[in-house]
Amino acid sequence: MDASIQQQLIADLLVESFEGLDRYDHELLQIESGTAGADSLNVIFRVIHTIKGTAGCLGLSHIQRVAHTGENLLDLLRSGGISASPEMISALLKLSDALRSMLRSLEASGSEGDADHSPLISLLDRLQEPLGAVEPIVPAPVASPASSVVQSQCAEPIPATSAPGADAGFGFFDDDLAPVQMPEPLFPAPVPTPAPFPEAAAPSAGSGAGAAAGSPAASVSAGAPPAENAGRSNAEDSAIRVDVAHLDRLMNLVGELVLARNQILQKAGVVQDPTLLSTAQRLNVITTELQEGVMKTRMQPIGNVWTRFPRIVRDVSAELGKKVRLYMEGRETELDRTIIEAIKDPLIHIVRNAIDHGIESPERRVAAGKPEEGALVLRAYHEGGQVIIEIADDGAGINAEKVRARALRDGRITPEQAARMPDREAFNLVFLPGLSTAEKITNVSGRGVGMDVVKTNIERIGGSIELLSELGSGTTLRIKIPLTLAIIPALIVTSGGERFAIPQVSLVELVRIDTAGEGRGIESLYGAPVYRLRERLLPLAMLDRELGIVPAEAATPGSETGSNLIVLQADGRQFGLVVDEINDTQEIVVKPLSKIFRSLTCYAGATIMGDGRVALILDVLGLAQRAAVLSDATAQAAAVDPNRAASVLANREKLLLIEAGGGSRLAIPLSSVDRLEEFERSRFEWSGGRQVIQYRGGILPLVPLNRLVPNLPEPEESSDNAQVVVHSSGGRSVGILVGHVSDIVEEEGSERSAGDGSGLLGSTVIQGRVVDLFDPTRLHLSAH
Amino acid sequence: MSETRQLCTFTLGDFFFGIDVLKVQEIIRHQEMTRVPLAPEAIRGLINLRGQIVTALDLRSRLGLPPRSASLPPTNVVIHTPDGPVSLLVDEIGDVVEVDAAGLTRAPDTVRGAARQVITGVFRLKERLLILLDTSKVVELPEPVPAP
């Protein structure tokens, strides 16, 4: 046989067998759980049978021998000679493992490998034995034997071409006769006369064994395909295998077509020619349909990946002595092929983790008042052009304290960070490389490698992952991934006269900042622009300034009369991007940039717009890193999750920390702070015995902090600028001259001591230091 | 007896340059360009070449010559590179000239820094000097990105 043909045949065998074995595991587990369909055993049998036949034909004797032993056992099962015991299911699962490992070795090295599978073979042999001698336990409820069954089976799905008699006539089809003639109704229903079937099977098995020697192999496997096809459903008959590279090329061409379409549509709108316009419309419709069609060819249901999970769950939970029931919802949810490939391994890792760390042992579950059997839910659904995959367990949940402690011990975070890190952020520490909270390392997981890799892999395909957990009641991992990578919806914006595309995946919301009215505009905290959005301080980046499109001085924060703010999410955190104009949303075709630009991480690529011009696609994470909106102290304090913030506000307060001089610290509730300003001291004026400053077209009285709080040292006037907390109430404003604003924190400490009525509410411990809590009513009084 | 080479010629200011004609994909008139903020100075932007995005490199800037006047729209010489096509912006395109390969002489040592690495040599033509550029060196921008 020609070497390249041999190569091709082996490649086909690999693809087919891996698929088949997944199906095999799936059906087998259904049999074990008692939910098997009528056809399950036939499916299983055919998978092994095909592998055996093809392997024999290609001279892969190890694979053939192992498959053959399994086939014998399956044949007995199928014919009802024996019924499936748990031991048998386990052995049959081991069979698929053995076959997989040999196939993998074949794939990697070209040989079947030299692993010794003889224990498995003897186990499979042993399991067949009892039946011949002992097993005819079954009564005979079915009066008419095989013939009538054959009739009914053939009548239904298979067209006349493969009447069993015709098949039988070819003699050498013996081996395949079985699948056609011994259909599903015989399992698990008992058989009238069990004896003939095992015997019938035996000779065919014998011929199969002979095939291993060499010559009859070709005829055996040559016979296999037609019988194989006859038994399959029509859906499989009408499907063909297509090289993914072809589909990728088609996808690229469609991308080009989409661009050309966009250009023609735009032109047609300008030219005003009715014929051109209607042709363009038609082109538009056809292109859209073609695009959808081609994308559909690359789509696969996520269930294709999930077929392996029942098996994984079974094995892992058995290994760990846990009881876990797997629920799968939305297995028909479709995803682009490349994405399916990319999430396969991360998903397996997550599932193993969930069973190992998440779900407790049966005893502990019972003790905690939960059902003995843990639940693991895989759920997939579409949401807003993305696919959401959730892996949820009802296990012990994650102890945020432990994670913090561990990260602290490893020096990943500082004590201050640990102290003020909300649980939700602490959970995400598990994605740090090398961090594991498992108390002991098991075979399954806990080595601390993995979750970071999971995260990296998900992010590489433009997805994101978050972890939600509640101690005692379970953990949910939520993965968001784009449907496809080549054509994405994007928001088109303009800044500094240039257009940019922002992938919609990163988009959270659009905000119009109107500083002309009463509303708060862009503020400056610590020199960094921030915007207060629903009780959150959102760190801001000015697109034009970050990209150096306009001189930095031209856009000082606060000086705009109105601007467009795009709230974006990167790395699980939010920040605001200020742009000149928000144009519209569009489907764009992502094109890579030349390598010359590889050092510019703020671009994800480029695309061609409807007018034929090129627009850059922003890389949201790269941009955020460039603008440092995710890493500095402002972001740390500000990027609190909105849901959490809402729930927390009731009993927790955000505080503005002030170094009041002389080593004392003061905290002002952020809710009573309207603005933080920095003024040059040279702008201070005196009016009516008070220090004032011209501010926003009015006069703002200024009060030193030590006027409100006795026993504070005089504020140092070392710098030319003074930091001022602006407070408004009842239409009046006052500026409090504070020493130095150091941070914004959430009050965590509960050991609040009582105040003495001297402008302080009391004291508390924040970040390991005693802080005086300022009484905000004093602010109110000073304003009037 | 001696080998000849065909060179695609163009001008940048008073200088007369040539590149191997086989390296040239096409020559197109000035195109609308999208600039790439933060990119190295020599990169003028991106152009849409029939659906393909091509990076445009200003040869004047690359060779350390003074910028061309705004009234003079540059011409794109699109060349093949291993990293896809790149467009070189030149002042004016000239003829394809045939030169004697043996007539190539080393560039004089007085040629200044930026240009030095990208000049293969010089041909003495009857009326002027023709400077031969190494296209693969031209598109290799020095790293790190030079500050303007």
Contacts between the chains, C-beta under 8 A, distances in Angstrom:
chain1	res1	chain2	res2	distance
A	256	B	51	5.1
A	259	B	51	5.5
A	260	B	51	6.9
A	496	B	37	7.9
A	498	B	34	7.0
A	498	B	35	6.8
A	498	B	37	7.3
A	499	B	34	7.8
A	547	B	37	3.6
A	547	B	38	5.9
A	548	B	37	5.6
A	548	B	38	6.0
A	549	B	37	5.4
A	591	B	52	8.0
A	591	B	53	5.1
A	593	B	46	8.0
A	593	B	53	7.5
A	593	B	55	7.8
A	594	B	55	4.5
A	594	B	83	5.8
A	594	B	84	6.5
A	594	B	86	7.1
A	595	B	83	5.0
A	596	B	39	7.6
A	596	B	40	7.4
A	596	B	43	6.6
A	596	B	55	6.0
A	596	B	83	7.6
A	596	B	139	7.4
A	596	B	141	5.9
A	597	B	36	6.7
A	597	B	39	6.3
A	597	B	43	8.0
A	597	B	55	7.7
A	599	B	143	7.5
A	599	B	144	7.6
A	599	B	145	6.4
A	600	B	36	7.3
A	600	B	38	5.6
A	600	B	39	6.4
A	602	B	38	7.0
A	603	B	36	7.4
A	606	B	34	7.7
A	606	B	46	5.8
A	606	B	53	5.0
A	608	B	48	5.1
A	608	B	51	6.5
A	608	B	53	6.9
A	612	B	32	7.7
A	612	B	48	5.5
A	613	B	32	5.7
A	613	B	34	5.8
A	613	B	48	6.5
A	614	B	33	7.9
A	614	B	34	4.1
A	614	B	45	7.7
A	614	B	46	4.2
A	614	B	47	6.8
A	614	B	48	5.3
A	614	B	53	5.6
A	615	B	34	6.4
A	616	B	34	6.9
A	616	B	36	6.5
A	616	B	46	7.7
